[in-house]
């Protein structure tokens, strides 16, 4: 097993008998929406999916965008792109912004009915003329044509935006219903690399609806409290892979090995 993956974790697990608030990140809410079984295996039984490789190029774009917006935040100036995308706002300056952006601290809120301490780190916050805080998420990709939010799998991006809107609003801020994705698309149409990758940036507005969140948290609570593993998601490639891998091994053993375990010649 690699050093980066613990297949059997004993920390951060939900204990139905505990009265302490349970830390629940934005990404784990998304995992529950994708598949309650995977979520239960992870948060209740301690076996999570192996982590993916870090997207270091995406992180580099995030870091540079943060620096760029921070310069404008200091000067209380809008980004030049705001004119093109008709956004009347400036980057929001707040003493807690660094915490709000930190993945391990984030914007936090104790949802009393579920006793979940929900948290998530935002990429950025802007503020409009009405004093409403705008949630901003940076995305980086490289694809032919225009970037958009139209693909089915991007539902996770929308939920992400809505959870941040809900968290920031529950921290006492007036929050704009419209959030923005700053979508950077790496241009591969150049004749050669020359050690540089240019990006086209599109700022995509998204009107969030947070009305589903509270019920979802209660659903999560119910799921975690039960001593019963929920159903798997039948469309999930991971589980189908897991199932088929076991079946392939059984077929192999039956077809190619004799009873004493020797491989047939
Ligand atoms: S269906 Fe997919 S998401 Fe669900 S438990 Fe299986 S691997 Fe996890």
Boltz pocket constraint, residues with backbone or C-beta under 6 A from the ligand:
constraints:
  - pocket:
      binder: B
      contacts: [[A, 34], [A, 35], [A, 36], [A, 37], [A, 38], [A, 39], [A, 231], [A, 232], [A, 233], [A, 234], [A, 236], [A, 237], [A, 238], [A, 239]]
      max_distance: 6.0
